Amino acid sequence: MDRSPVAYEEDFFAWTQAQAEELRRAGADRNNAPIDWENVAEEIESMGRGQKSEIRSRLRVLLIHILKWQHCPELRERCGRGWMLTVLEQRDKLVEEVGDSPSLRPFARDIFNDAWNRAVKTAAVEADVPIARFPPIPTFTLDDALDPAFPPDLFPPELRG
């Protein structure tokens, strides 16, 4: 593991992982007070795992609502505003999470296909339409999903950004 210091303010996730490793190293060296080093390290790591869970959940919800917008036009009049609000909220929170911990951007890319598969199933159930209505493989990227102008027909120019 790279032992260069990671700034808490620059990448929270990377910081949690580095701090947990350092706590374990210090605990193994028995160089300090009677601290429960292993459990303290585990708790710090779990804070980082919480960020991963947050990203996984928010990405899935974002994809569900984009998919419904793109593939259930008959529901737009009734549901479109709610979908727009959900896309805005989930996108903003995802951008914040990745901004707080840039080391998690590759994680978001790695789980994108799995999030897509789960989102397709949920979107079909929520919209009460056959799953075949949705593409089985992604038709847009993570970068597209995080783009404030995507999908362009959902967001008028004044809401982009």
Buried (B, 14 or more C-beta within 10 A) or exposed (E): EEEEEBEEEEBBBBBBBBBBBBBBBBBEEEEEEEEEBEEBBBEBBEBBEEBBEBBBBBBBBBBBBBBBBBBBEEBBEEBBEEBBEBBBBBBEBBEEBBEBBEBBBEBBEEBBEEBBBBBBEBBBEBBEBEEEBBEEEBEBEBEEBBBEEBBEEBBEEEEEE
